[in-house]
């Protein structure tokens, strides 16, 4: 059985209540995985509570867990900081709230044998998901706009993904969003250079009551970034 060296990127912000417990669960899963030979957990953080101290303390006990200062607010800034600090061959994005099932991690990595970017999609026909209706509506509208604007044949751009670090590094200097739009940027530029993108089913429980997602605020910001990214496309012609 083929085994893999994996950099897991976990963006965090003000997660002091769950960060230690959930990182320990993630670490146990990776440690016991049949297909993961070596791994690092990059927790890219920009918090105002005790989250950084808790991550650093855990990292002193377990060198597999690395604290990364994201430097600015925004999940995109956190993901990008993780990408730039990753050291192993394969990259996996995963949420600190454990909303995606662990099994999607191994499945995503193994699917990289035939594809270049693998999305653990909430919109796959075989996925089992639980989400508030307003998030479902926002997701469908957003992904419809993305398909029309950039020709991406993808149903869920804002989900966990796996990729080879060497592929992401081909265009990492073009990624500049601090928001969740960064995940869409990754796919836009992957499509431009001909990378093979696929979606796989996942089990997702995205119903956290204290979620930091603000549909109206985040949606407005991402719409602005869609327009800016489209303008960049025209400028490059």
Secondary structure, 3 states (H helix, E strand, C coil): CCCEEEEEEEEECCCCCCHHHHHHHHHHHHHHCCCEEEEEEEEEECCCCCHHHHHHHHHHHCCCEEEEECCCCCHHHHHHHHHHHCCCCEEEECCCCCCECCHHHHHHHHHCCCCCEEEEECCCCCCEEEECHHHHHHHHHHHHHHHHHHCCCCCCCCCEEEEEHHHHCCCHHHCCCCCCHHHHHHHHHHHHCCCCEEEEECEEEECCCCCCCCHHHHHHHHHHHHHHHHHHHHHCC
